[in-house]
């Protein structure tokens, strides 16, 4: 997740309105680690706070995180067989 900070400031990532990470950023493009997002469905937001205390949401997303999701390049198959009665 990321965005662009117009001035140096602080960025925080919110998951379901709870802060999960915070870091200082310089002016310009930035990326933040969003690995601690809550499991299941969540609403995430990346919020930039400038030197004057003004907070701006630069990115929002609805995410679904599950520990059983596959890594990129992998696939899952399930085959069931049986005999009708």
PyMOL Python script that loads the backbone (N, CA, C, O; Angstrom):
from pymol import cmd

cmd.read_pdbstr("""\
ATOM      1  N   UNK A   1       0.836  -1.161   0.000  1.00  0.00           N
ATOM      2  CA  UNK A   1       0.000   0.000   0.000  1.00  0.00           C
ATOM      3  C   UNK A   1       0.888   1.234   0.000  1.00  0.00           C
ATOM      4  O   UNK A   1       2.008   1.205   0.510  1.00  0.00           O
ATOM      5  N   UNK A   2       0.391   2.294  -0.563  1.00  0.00           N
ATOM      6  CA  UNK A   2       1.209   3.495  -0.602  1.00  0.00           C
ATOM      7  C   UNK A   2       0.436   4.690  -1.103  1.00  0.00           C
ATOM      8  O   UNK A   2      -0.792   4.675  -1.189  1.00  0.00           O
ATOM      9  N   UNK A   3       1.182   5.725  -1.432  1.00  0.00           N
ATOM     10  CA  UNK A   3       0.595   6.965  -1.906  1.00  0.00           C
ATOM     11  C   UNK A   3       1.684   7.994  -2.128  1.00  0.00           C
ATOM     12  O   UNK A   3       2.857   7.651  -2.275  1.00  0.00           O
ATOM     13  N   UNK A   4       1.292   9.254  -2.153  1.00  0.00           N
ATOM     14  CA  UNK A   4       2.242  10.351  -2.340  1.00  0.00           C
ATOM     15  C   UNK A   4       2.008  11.375  -1.233  1.00  0.00           C
ATOM     16  O   UNK A   4       0.891  11.853  -1.038  1.00  0.00           O
ATOM     17  N   UNK A   5       3.078  11.702  -0.513  1.00  0.00           N
ATOM     18  CA  UNK A   5       3.012  12.734   0.526  1.00  0.00           C
ATOM     19  C   UNK A   5       3.475  14.049  -0.083  1.00  0.00           C
ATOM     20  O   UNK A   5       4.557  14.113  -0.667  1.00  0.00           O
ATOM     21  N   UNK A   6       2.673  15.094   0.044  1.00  0.00           N
ATOM     22  CA  UNK A   6       3.035  16.399  -0.509  1.00  0.00           C
ATOM     23  C   UNK A   6       4.118  17.076   0.318  1.00  0.00           C
ATOM     24  O   UNK A   6       4.919  17.843  -0.215  1.00  0.00           O
ATOM     25  N   UNK A   7       4.146  16.798   1.609  1.00  0.00           N
ATOM     26  CA  UNK A   7       5.133  17.350   2.538  1.00  0.00           C
ATOM     27  C   UNK A   7       5.638  16.213   3.419  1.00  0.00           C
ATOM     28  O   UNK A   7       4.996  15.166   3.499  1.00  0.00           O
ATOM     29  N   UNK A   8       6.778  16.402   4.082  1.00  0.00           N
ATOM     30  CA  UNK A   8       7.196  15.381   5.048  1.00  0.00           C
ATOM     31  C   UNK A   8       6.127  15.237   6.129  1.00  0.00           C
ATOM     32  O   UNK A   8       5.506  16.220   6.531  1.00  0.00           O
ATOM     33  N   UNK A   9       5.921  14.033   6.584  1.00  0.00           N
ATOM     34  CA  UNK A   9       4.896  13.820   7.601  1.00  0.00           C
ATOM     35  C   UNK A   9       4.934  12.411   8.128  1.00  0.00           C
ATOM     36  O   UNK A   9       5.968  11.743   8.119  1.00  0.00           O
ATOM     37  N   UNK A  10       3.782  11.978   8.586  1.00  0.00           N
ATOM     38  CA  UNK A  10       3.659  10.658   9.169  1.00  0.00           C
ATOM     39  C   UNK A  10       2.520   9.924   8.478  1.00  0.00           C
ATOM     40  O   UNK A  10       1.472  10.503   8.191  1.00  0.00           O
ATOM     41  N   UNK A  11       2.743   8.644   8.218  1.00  0.00           N
ATOM     42  CA  UNK A  11       1.735   7.818   7.565  1.00  0.00           C
ATOM     43  C   UNK A  11       1.299   6.739   8.540  1.00  0.00           C
ATOM     44  O   UNK A  11       2.122   6.139   9.232  1.00  0.00           O
ATOM     45  N   UNK A  12      -0.005   6.499   8.585  1.00  0.00           N
ATOM     46  CA  UNK A  12      -0.490   5.379   9.381  1.00  0.00           C
ATOM     47  C   UNK A  12      -1.443   4.547   8.540  1.00  0.00           C
ATOM     48  O   UNK A  12      -2.151   5.066   7.677  1.00  0.00           O
ATOM     49  N   UNK A  13      -1.449   3.247   8.806  1.00  0.00           N
ATOM     50  CA  UNK A  13      -2.344   2.323   8.126  1.00  0.00           C
ATOM     51  C   UNK A  13      -3.389   1.876   9.138  1.00  0.00           C
ATOM     52  O   UNK A  13      -3.062   1.433  10.239  1.00  0.00           O
ATOM     53  N   UNK A  14      -4.652   2.001   8.742  1.00  0.00           N
ATOM     54  CA  UNK A  14      -5.769   1.603   9.596  1.00  0.00           C
ATOM     55  C   UNK A  14      -6.453   0.386   8.994  1.00  0.00           C
ATOM     56  O   UNK A  14      -6.668   0.326   7.783  1.00  0.00           O
ATOM     57  N   UNK A  15      -6.793  -0.575   9.829  1.00  0.00           N
ATOM     58  CA  UNK A  15      -7.572  -1.738   9.415  1.00  0.00           C
ATOM     59  C   UNK A  15      -8.808  -1.778  10.297  1.00  0.00           C
ATOM     60  O   UNK A  15      -8.700  -1.955  11.511  1.00  0.00           O
ATOM     61  N   UNK A  16      -9.972  -1.616   9.702  1.00  0.00           N
ATOM     62  CA  UNK A  16     -11.228  -1.517  10.459  1.00  0.00           C
ATOM     63  C   UNK A  16     -11.127  -0.434  11.532  1.00  0.00           C
ATOM     64  O   UNK A  16     -11.554  -0.636  12.669  1.00  0.00           O
ATOM     65  N   UNK A  17     -10.569   0.696  11.170  1.00  0.00           N
ATOM     66  CA  UNK A  17     -10.415   1.897  11.995  1.00  0.00           C
ATOM     67  C   UNK A  17      -9.433   1.728  13.156  1.00  0.00           C
ATOM     68  O   UNK A  17      -9.343   2.606  14.015  1.00  0.00           O
ATOM     69  N   UNK A  18      -8.696   0.613  13.195  1.00  0.00           N
ATOM     70  CA  UNK A  18      -7.670   0.409  14.224  1.00  0.00           C
ATOM     71  C   UNK A  18      -6.300   0.582  13.578  1.00  0.00           C
ATOM     72  O   UNK A  18      -6.032   0.019  12.517  1.00  0.00           O
ATOM     73  N   UNK A  19      -5.442   1.357  14.219  1.00  0.00           N
ATOM     74  CA  UNK A  19      -4.106   1.607  13.666  1.00  0.00           C
ATOM     75  C   UNK A  19      -3.250   0.344  13.764  1.00  0.00           C
ATOM     76  O   UNK A  19      -3.124  -0.252  14.834  1.00  0.00           O
ATOM     77  N   UNK A  20      -2.654  -0.063  12.614  1.00  0.00           N
ATOM     78  CA  UNK A  20      -1.803  -1.253  12.628  1.00  0.00           C
ATOM     79  C   UNK A  20      -0.335  -0.926  12.385  1.00  0.00           C
ATOM     80  O   UNK A  20       0.532  -1.729  12.729  1.00  0.00           O
ATOM     81  N   UNK A  21      -0.038   0.218  11.808  1.00  0.00           N
ATOM     82  CA  UNK A  21       1.354   0.631  11.635  1.00  0.00           C
ATOM     83  C   UNK A  21       1.417   2.139  11.443  1.00  0.00           C
ATOM     84  O   UNK A  21       0.454   2.772  11.010  1.00  0.00           O
ATOM     85  N   UNK A  22       2.589   2.702  11.780  1.00  0.00           N
ATOM     86  CA  UNK A  22       2.813   4.143  11.629  1.00  0.00           C
ATOM     87  C   UNK A  22       4.285   4.343  11.294  1.00  0.00           C
ATOM     88  O   UNK A  22       5.148   3.677  11.865  1.00  0.00           O
ATOM     89  N   UNK A  23       4.577   5.259  10.368  1.00  0.00           N
ATOM     90  CA  UNK A  23       5.974   5.557  10.043  1.00  0.00           C
ATOM     91  C   UNK A  23       6.104   6.969   9.498  1.00  0.00           C
ATOM     92  O   UNK A  23       5.158   7.518   8.934  1.00  0.00           O
ATOM     93  N   UNK A  24       7.288   7.551   9.673  1.00  0.00           N
ATOM     94  CA  UNK A  24       7.589   8.871   9.124  1.00  0.00           C
ATOM     95  C   UNK A  24       7.951   8.731   7.653  1.00  0.00           C
ATOM     96  O   UNK A  24       8.599   7.762   7.259  1.00  0.00           O
ATOM     97  N   UNK A  25       7.529   9.705   6.836  1.00  0.00           N
ATOM     98  CA  UNK A  25       7.842   9.688   5.405  1.00  0.00           C
ATOM     99  C   UNK A  25       8.333  11.061   4.971  1.00  0.00           C
ATOM    100  O   UNK A  25       8.024  12.077   5.593  1.00  0.00           O
ATOM    101  N   UNK A  26       9.101  11.065   3.895  1.00  0.00           N
ATOM    102  CA  UNK A  26       9.537  12.309   3.264  1.00  0.00           C
ATOM    103  C   UNK A  26       8.523  12.679   2.195  1.00  0.00           C
ATOM    104  O   UNK A  26       7.657  11.873   1.854  1.00  0.00           O
ATOM    105  N   UNK A  27       8.621  13.882   1.668  1.00  0.00           N
ATOM    106  CA  UNK A  27       7.736  14.297   0.579  1.00  0.00           C
ATOM    107  C   UNK A  27       8.001  13.417  -0.631  1.00  0.00           C
ATOM    108  O   UNK A  27       9.150  13.107  -0.946  1.00  0.00           O
ATOM    109  N   UNK A  28       6.927  13.014  -1.311  1.00  0.00           N
ATOM    110  CA  UNK A  28       7.050  12.180  -2.500  1.00  0.00           C
ATOM    111  C   UNK A  28       6.360  10.839  -2.318  1.00  0.00           C
ATOM    112  O   UNK A  28       5.640  10.628  -1.342  1.00  0.00           O
ATOM    113  N   UNK A  29       6.585   9.924  -3.273  1.00  0.00           N
ATOM    114  CA  UNK A  29       5.930   8.619  -3.206  1.00  0.00           C
ATOM    115  C   UNK A  29       6.464   7.791  -2.030  1.00  0.00           C
ATOM    116  O   UNK A  29       7.630   7.903  -1.651  1.00  0.00           O
ATOM    117  N   UNK A  30       5.590   6.965  -1.468  1.00  0.00           N
ATOM    118  CA  UNK A  30       5.981   6.097  -0.356  1.00  0.00           C
ATOM    119  C   UNK A  30       5.199   4.788  -0.431  1.00  0.00           C
ATOM    120  O   UNK A  30       4.146   4.714  -1.065  1.00  0.00           O
ATOM    121  N   UNK A  31       5.720   3.777   0.215  1.00  0.00           N
ATOM    122  CA  UNK A  31       5.007   2.512   0.400  1.00  0.00           C
ATOM    123  C   UNK A  31       5.094   2.145   1.874  1.00  0.00           C
ATOM    124  O   UNK A  31       6.068   2.470   2.553  1.00  0.00           O
ATOM    125  N   UNK A  32       4.066   1.467   2.356  1.00  0.00           N
ATOM    126  CA  UNK A  32       4.034   1.025   3.745  1.00  0.00           C
ATOM    127  C   UNK A  32       3.695  -0.456   3.786  1.00  0.00           C
ATOM    128  O   UNK A  32       3.043  -0.989   2.888  1.00  0.00           O
ATOM    129  N   UNK A  33       4.146  -1.098   4.831  1.00  0.00           N
ATOM    130  CA  UNK A  33       3.907  -2.519   5.026  1.00  0.00           C
ATOM    131  C   UNK A  33       2.507  -2.711   5.595  1.00  0.00           C
ATOM    132  O   UNK A  33       2.168  -2.139   6.631  1.00  0.00           O
ATOM    133  N   UNK A  34       1.701  -3.510   4.921  1.00  0.00           N
ATOM    134  CA  UNK A  34       0.349  -3.769   5.395  1.00  0.00           C
ATOM    135  C   UNK A  34       0.141  -5.212   5.796  1.00  0.00           C
ATOM    136  O   UNK A  34      -0.970  -5.730   5.681  1.00  0.00           O
ATOM    137  N   UNK A  35       1.204  -5.883   6.271  1.00  0.00           N
ATOM    138  CA  UNK A  35       1.104  -7.308   6.585  1.00  0.00           C
ATOM    139  C   UNK A  35       0.310  -7.613   7.841  1.00  0.00           C
ATOM    140  O   UNK A  35      -0.056  -8.770   8.048  1.00  0.00           O
ATOM    141  N   UNK A  36       0.030  -6.656   8.672  1.00  0.00           N
ATOM    142  CA  UNK A  36      -0.690  -6.920   9.918  1.00  0.00           C
ATOM    143  C   UNK A  36      -2.180  -6.632   9.808  1.00  0.00           C
ATOM    144  O   UNK A  36      -2.847  -6.412  10.819  1.00  0.00           O
ATOM    145  N   UNK A  37      -2.703  -6.630   8.595  1.00  0.00           N
ATOM    146  CA  UNK A  37      -4.130  -6.384   8.387  1.00  0.00           C
ATOM    147  C   UNK A  37      -4.922  -7.527   9.014  1.00  0.00           C
ATOM    148  O   UNK A  37      -4.494  -8.681   8.957  1.00  0.00           O
ATOM    149  N   UNK A  38      -6.061  -7.219   9.606  1.00  0.00           N
ATOM    150  CA  UNK A  38      -6.892  -8.215  10.279  1.00  0.00           C
ATOM    151  C   UNK A  38      -7.332  -9.314   9.317  1.00  0.00           C
ATOM    152  O   UNK A  38      -7.585  -9.057   8.140  1.00  0.00           O
ATOM    153  N   UNK A  39      -7.422 -10.545   9.831  1.00  0.00           N
ATOM    154  CA  UNK A  39      -7.905 -11.663   9.021  1.00  0.00           C
ATOM    155  C   UNK A  39      -9.385 -11.482   8.725  1.00  0.00           C
ATOM    156  O   UNK A  39     -10.123 -10.893   9.515  1.00  0.00           O
ATOM    157  N   UNK A  40      -9.807 -11.997   7.580  1.00  0.00           N
ATOM    158  CA  UNK A  40     -11.188 -11.871   7.153  1.00  0.00           C
ATOM    159  C   UNK A  40     -11.383 -10.592   6.352  1.00  0.00           C
ATOM    160  O   UNK A  40     -10.427 -10.021   5.828  1.00  0.00           O
ATOM    161  N   UNK A  41     -12.623 -10.153   6.265  1.00  0.00           N
ATOM    162  CA  UNK A  41     -12.940  -8.936   5.521  1.00  0.00           C
ATOM    163  C   UNK A  41     -12.571  -7.714   6.358  1.00  0.00           C
ATOM    164  O   UNK A  41     -12.842  -7.669   7.558  1.00  0.00           O
ATOM    165  N   UNK A  42     -11.958  -6.737   5.721  1.00  0.00           N
ATOM    166  CA  UNK A  42     -11.596  -5.515   6.444  1.00  0.00           C
ATOM    167  C   UNK A  42     -11.586  -4.326   5.501  1.00  0.00           C
ATOM    168  O   UNK A  42     -11.436  -4.472   4.288  1.00  0.00           O
ATOM    169  N   UNK A  43     -11.746  -3.164   6.076  1.00  0.00           N
ATOM    170  CA  UNK A  43     -11.632  -1.897   5.363  1.00  0.00           C
ATOM    171  C   UNK A  43     -10.305  -1.289   5.786  1.00  0.00           C
ATOM    172  O   UNK A  43     -10.097  -1.038   6.973  1.00  0.00           O
ATOM    173  N   UNK A  44      -9.403  -1.046   4.841  1.00  0.00           N
ATOM    174  CA  UNK A  44      -8.102  -0.474   5.180  1.00  0.00           C
ATOM    175  C   UNK A  44      -8.001   0.938   4.625  1.00  0.00           C
ATOM    176  O   UNK A  44      -8.628   1.277   3.622  1.00  0.00           O
ATOM    177  N   UNK A  45      -7.203   1.748   5.295  1.00  0.00           N
ATOM    178  CA  UNK A  45      -6.977   3.122   4.850  1.00  0.00           C
ATOM    179  C   UNK A  45      -5.536   3.505   5.144  1.00  0.00           C
ATOM    180  O   UNK A  45      -4.984   3.147   6.185  1.00  0.00           O
ATOM    181  N   UNK A  46      -4.933   4.240   4.213  1.00  0.00           N
ATOM    182  CA  UNK A  46      -3.609   4.823   4.412  1.00  0.00           C
ATOM    183  C   UNK A  46      -3.834   6.313   4.606  1.00  0.00           C
ATOM    184  O   UNK A  46      -4.369   6.986   3.725  1.00  0.00           O
ATOM    185  N   UNK A  47      -3.425   6.832   5.766  1.00  0.00           N
ATOM    186  CA  UNK A  47      -3.683   8.222   6.136  1.00  0.00           C
ATOM    187  C   UNK A  47      -2.359   8.947   6.331  1.00  0.00           C
ATOM    188  O   UNK A  47      -1.480   8.469   7.048  1.00  0.00           O
ATOM    189  N   UNK A  48      -2.219  10.118   5.681  1.00  0.00           N
ATOM    190  CA  UNK A  48      -1.014  10.940   5.818  1.00  0.00           C
ATOM    191  C   UNK A  48      -1.336  12.122   6.725  1.00  0.00           C
ATOM    192  O   UNK A  48      -2.342  12.808   6.543  1.00  0.00           O
ATOM    193  N   UNK A  49      -0.460  12.348   7.710  1.00  0.00           N
ATOM    194  CA  UNK A  49      -0.592  13.510   8.605  1.00  0.00           C
ATOM    195  C   UNK A  49       0.583  14.434   8.325  1.00  0.00           C
ATOM    196  O   UNK A  49       1.737  14.027   8.460  1.00  0.00           O
ATOM    197  N   UNK A  50       0.299  15.690   7.930  1.00  0.00           N
ATOM    198  CA  UNK A  50       1.382  16.623   7.601  1.00  0.00           C
ATOM    199  C   UNK A  50       1.897  17.331   8.852  1.00  0.00           C
ATOM    200  O   UNK A  50       1.424  17.076   9.960  1.00  0.00           O
ATOM    201  N   UNK A  51       2.864  18.217   8.667  1.00  0.00           N
ATOM    202  CA  UNK A  51       3.499  18.923   9.785  1.00  0.00           C
ATOM    203  C   UNK A  51       2.517  19.810  10.549  1.00  0.00           C
ATOM    204  O   UNK A  51       2.766  20.149  11.706  1.00  0.00           O
ATOM    205  N   UNK A  52       1.405  20.190   9.916  1.00  0.00           N
ATOM    206  CA  UNK A  52       0.406  21.044  10.557  1.00  0.00           C
ATOM    207  C   UNK A  52      -0.685  20.238  11.266  1.00  0.00           C
ATOM    208  O   UNK A  52      -1.584  20.817  11.875  1.00  0.00           O
ATOM    209  N   UNK A  53      -0.614  18.913  11.191  1.00  0.00           N
ATOM    210  CA  UNK A  53      -1.596  18.056  11.842  1.00  0.00           C
ATOM    211  C   UNK A  53      -2.780  17.689  10.977  1.00  0.00           C
ATOM    212  O   UNK A  53      -3.685  16.996  11.442  1.00  0.00           O
ATOM    213  N   UNK A  54      -2.801  18.137   9.718  1.00  0.00           N
ATOM    214  CA  UNK A  54      -3.898  17.816   8.811  1.00  0.00           C
ATOM    215  C   UNK A  54      -3.762  16.374   8.337  1.00  0.00           C
ATOM    216  O   UNK A  54      -2.716  15.988   7.816  1.00  0.00           O
ATOM    217  N   UNK A  55      -4.815  15.576   8.515  1.00  0.00           N
ATOM    218  CA  UNK A  55      -4.801  14.181   8.082  1.00  0.00           C
ATOM    219  C   UNK A  55      -5.622  14.020   6.811  1.00  0.00           C
ATOM    220  O   UNK A  55      -6.731  14.543   6.702  1.00  0.00           O
ATOM    221  N   UNK A  56      -5.059  13.284   5.848  1.00  0.00           N
ATOM    222  CA  UNK A  56      -5.715  13.032   4.572  1.00  0.00           C
ATOM    223  C   UNK A  56      -5.617  11.555   4.242  1.00  0.00           C
ATOM    224  O   UNK A  56      -4.525  10.988   4.262  1.00  0.00           O
ATOM    225  N   UNK A  57      -6.759  10.914   3.934  1.00  0.00           N
ATOM    226  CA  UNK A  57      -6.752   9.516   3.500  1.00  0.00           C
ATOM    227  C   UNK A  57      -6.328   9.493   2.038  1.00  0.00           C
ATOM    228  O   UNK A  57      -7.032  10.020   1.176  1.00  0.00           O
ATOM    229  N   UNK A  58      -5.175   8.884   1.755  1.00  0.00           N
ATOM    230  CA  UNK A  58      -4.676   8.858   0.382  1.00  0.00           C
ATOM    231  C   UNK A  58      -5.030   7.568  -0.327  1.00  0.00           C
ATOM    232  O   UNK A  58      -4.932   7.490  -1.551  1.00  0.00           O
ATOM    233  N   UNK A  59      -5.442   6.551   0.420  1.00  0.00           N
ATOM    234  CA  UNK A  59      -5.775   5.271  -0.191  1.00  0.00           C
ATOM    235  C   UNK A  59      -6.712   4.512   0.730  1.00  0.00           C
ATOM    236  O   UNK A  59      -6.469   4.432   1.934  1.00  0.00           O
ATOM    237  N   UNK A  60      -7.782   3.955   0.175  1.00  0.00           N
ATOM    238  CA  UNK A  60      -8.670   3.083   0.934  1.00  0.00           C
ATOM    239  C   UNK A  60      -8.945   1.842   0.097  1.00  0.00           C
ATOM    240  O   UNK A  60      -8.961   1.903  -1.132  1.00  0.00           O
ATOM    241  N   UNK A  61      -9.158   0.723   0.768  1.00  0.00           N
ATOM    242  CA  UNK A  61      -9.429  -0.523   0.046  1.00  0.00           C
ATOM    243  C   UNK A  61     -10.179  -1.486   0.954  1.00  0.00           C
ATOM    244  O   UNK A  61      -9.995  -1.492   2.171  1.00  0.00           O
ATOM    245  N   UNK A  62     -11.017  -2.287   0.345  1.00  0.00           N
ATOM    246  CA  UNK A  62     -11.654  -3.396   1.056  1.00  0.00           C
ATOM    247  C   UNK A  62     -10.816  -4.632   0.749  1.00  0.00           C
ATOM    248  O   UNK A  62     -10.570  -4.955  -0.413  1.00  0.00           O
ATOM    249  N   UNK A  63     -10.384  -5.317   1.799  1.00  0.00           N
ATOM    250  CA  UNK A  63      -9.529  -6.482   1.630  1.00  0.00           C
ATOM    251  C   UNK A  63     -10.158  -7.703   2.280  1.00  0.00           C
ATOM    252  O   UNK A  63     -10.944  -7.592   3.221  1.00  0.00           O
ATOM    253  N   UNK A  64      -9.796  -8.873   1.758  1.00  0.00           N
ATOM    254  CA  UNK A  64     -10.127 -10.133   2.425  1.00  0.00           C
ATOM    255  C   UNK A  64      -8.826 -10.888   2.582  1.00  0.00           C
ATOM    256  O   UNK A  64      -8.176 -11.225   1.593  1.00  0.00           O
ATOM    257  N   UNK A  65      -8.443 -11.155   3.817  1.00  0.00           N
ATOM    258  CA  UNK A  65      -7.180 -11.826   4.104  1.00  0.00           C
ATOM    259  C   UNK A  65      -7.484 -13.149   4.788  1.00  0.00           C
ATOM    260  O   UNK A  65      -8.224 -13.195   5.771  1.00  0.00           O
ATOM    261  N   UNK A  66      -6.904 -14.229   4.260  1.00  0.00           N
ATOM    262  CA  UNK A  66      -7.062 -15.554   4.857  1.00  0.00           C
ATOM    263  C   UNK A  66      -5.709 -16.256   4.864  1.00  0.00           C
ATOM    264  O   UNK A  66      -4.956 -16.156   3.896  1.00  0.00           O
ATOM    265  N   UNK A  67      -5.393 -16.964   5.945  1.00  0.00           N
ATOM    266  CA  UNK A  67      -4.100 -17.650   6.011  1.00  0.00           C
ATOM    267  C   UNK A  67      -3.983 -18.793   5.016  1.00  0.00           C
ATOM    268  O   UNK A  67      -2.887 -19.308   4.792  1.00  0.00           O
ATOM    269  N   UNK A  68      -5.097 -19.197   4.417  1.00  0.00           N
ATOM    270  CA  UNK A  68      -5.067 -20.316   3.481  1.00  0.00           C
ATOM    271  C   UNK A  68      -4.934 -19.872   2.030  1.00  0.00           C
ATOM    272  O   UNK A  68      -4.972 -20.713   1.132  1.00  0.00           O
ATOM    273  N   UNK A  69      -4.779 -18.576   1.776  1.00  0.00           N
ATOM    274  CA  UNK A  69      -4.617 -18.106   0.405  1.00  0.00           C
ATOM    275  C   UNK A  69      -3.302 -18.615  -0.164  1.00  0.00           C
ATOM    276  O   UNK A  69      -2.315 -18.745   0.561  1.00  0.00           O
ATOM    277  N   UNK A  70      -3.289 -18.899  -1.446  1.00  0.00           N
ATOM    278  CA  UNK A  70      -2.097 -19.440  -2.096  1.00  0.00           C
ATOM    279  C   UNK A  70      -1.143 -18.348  -2.526  1.00  0.00           C
ATOM    280  O   UNK A  70      -1.553 -17.225  -2.818  1.00  0.00           O
ATOM    281  N   UNK A  71       0.146 -18.692  -2.563  1.00  0.00           N
ATOM    282  CA  UNK A  71       1.154 -17.779  -3.098  1.00  0.00           C
ATOM    283  C   UNK A  71       0.931 -17.618  -4.600  1.00  0.00           C
ATOM    284  O   UNK A  71       0.354 -18.502  -5.234  1.00  0.00           O
ATOM    285  N   UNK A  72       1.380 -16.503  -5.178  1.00  0.00           N
ATOM    286  CA  UNK A  72       1.265 -16.311  -6.625  1.00  0.00           C
ATOM    287  C   UNK A  72       1.943 -17.450  -7.383  1.00  0.00           C
ATOM    288  O   UNK A  72       3.037 -17.885  -7.020  1.00  0.00           O
ATOM    289  N   UNK A  73       1.290 -17.925  -8.430  1.00  0.00           N
ATOM    290  CA  UNK A  73       1.847 -19.000  -9.247  1.00  0.00           C
ATOM    291  C   UNK A  73       1.365 -20.384  -8.841  1.00  0.00           C
ATOM    292  O   UNK A  73       1.577 -21.343  -9.584  1.00  0.00           O
ATOM    293  N   UNK A  74       0.729 -20.516  -7.695  1.00  0.00           N
ATOM    294  CA  UNK A  74       0.218 -21.808  -7.256  1.00  0.00           C
ATOM    295  C   UNK A  74      -1.270 -21.888  -7.535  1.00  0.00           C
ATOM    296  O   UNK A  74      -1.944 -20.867  -7.678  1.00  0.00           O
ATOM    297  N   UNK A  75      -1.774 -23.101  -7.611  1.00  0.00           N
ATOM    298  CA  UNK A  75      -3.204 -23.284  -7.817  1.00  0.00           C
ATOM    299  C   UNK A  75      -3.687 -24.433  -6.937  1.00  0.00           C
ATOM    300  O   UNK A  75      -2.891 -25.265  -6.501  1.00  0.00           O
ATOM    301  N   UNK A  76      -4.964 -24.473  -6.684  1.00  0.00           N
ATOM    302  CA  UNK A  76      -5.559 -25.525  -5.859  1.00  0.00           C
ATOM    303  C   UNK A  76      -6.646 -26.217  -6.665  1.00  0.00           C
ATOM    304  O   UNK A  76      -7.413 -25.580  -7.387  1.00  0.00           O
ATOM    305  N   UNK A  77      -6.691 -27.521  -6.524  1.00  0.00           N
ATOM    306  CA  UNK A  77      -7.696 -28.311  -7.212  1.00  0.00           C
ATOM    307  C   UNK A  77      -8.366 -29.233  -6.210  1.00  0.00           C
ATOM    308  O   UNK A  77      -7.752 -29.672  -5.237  1.00  0.00           O
ATOM    309  N   UNK A  78      -9.613 -29.514  -6.459  1.00  0.00           N
ATOM    310  CA  UNK A  78     -10.325 -30.480  -5.633  1.00  0.00           C
ATOM    311  C   UNK A  78     -11.196 -31.307  -6.554  1.00  0.00           C
ATOM    312  O   UNK A  78     -11.981 -30.770  -7.336  1.00  0.00           O
ATOM    313  N   UNK A  79     -11.050 -32.627  -6.456  1.00  0.00           N
ATOM    314  CA  UNK A  79     -11.844 -33.537  -7.283  1.00  0.00           C
ATOM    315  C   UNK A  79     -12.544 -34.507  -6.350  1.00  0.00           C
ATOM    316  O   UNK A  79     -11.936 -35.058  -5.433  1.00  0.00           O
ATOM    317  N   UNK A  80     -13.806 -34.704  -6.590  1.00  0.00           N
ATOM    318  CA  UNK A  80     -14.574 -35.659  -5.796  1.00  0.00           C
ATOM    319  C   UNK A  80     -15.222 -36.661  -6.741  1.00  0.00           C
ATOM    320  O   UNK A  80     -15.718 -36.293  -7.806  1.00  0.00           O
ATOM    321  N   UNK A  81     -15.214 -37.913  -6.348  1.00  0.00           N
ATOM    322  CA  UNK A  81     -15.825 -38.963  -7.169  1.00  0.00           C
ATOM    323  C   UNK A  81     -16.685 -39.833  -6.268  1.00  0.00           C
ATOM    324  O   UNK A  81     -16.416 -39.984  -5.076  1.00  0.00           O
ATOM    325  N   UNK A  82     -17.682 -40.379  -6.839  1.00  0.00           N
ATOM    326  CA  UNK A  82     -18.555 -41.264  -6.071  1.00  0.00           C
ATOM    327  C   UNK A  82     -19.543 -41.935  -7.003  1.00  0.00           C
ATOM    328  O   UNK A  82     -19.541 -41.704  -8.212  1.00  0.00           O
ATOM    329  N   UNK A  83     -20.366 -42.752  -6.431  1.00  0.00           N
ATOM    330  CA  UNK A  83     -21.357 -43.472  -7.213  1.00  0.00           C
ATOM    331  C   UNK A  83     -22.732 -43.064  -6.719  1.00  0.00           C
ATOM    332  O   UNK A  83     -22.992 -43.049  -5.516  1.00  0.00           O
ATOM    333  N   UNK A  84     -23.609 -42.732  -7.657  1.00  0.00           N
ATOM    334  CA  UNK A  84     -24.972 -42.363  -7.298  1.00  0.00           C
ATOM    335  C   UNK A  84     -25.733 -43.549  -6.743  1.00  0.00           C
ATOM    336  O   UNK A  84     -25.464 -44.685  -7.134  1.00  0.00           O
ATOM    337  N   UNK A  85     -26.660 -43.323  -5.860  1.00  0.00           N
ATOM    338  CA  UNK A  85     -27.455 -44.416  -5.279  1.00  0.00           C
ATOM    339  C   UNK A  85     -28.793 -44.493  -5.936  1.00  0.00           C
ATOM    340  O   UNK A  85     -29.605 -45.349  -5.584  1.00  0.00           O
TER     341      UNK A  85
END
""", "prot")
cmd.dss("prot")
cmd.show_as("cartoon", "prot")
cmd.util.cbc("prot")
cmd.orient("prot")
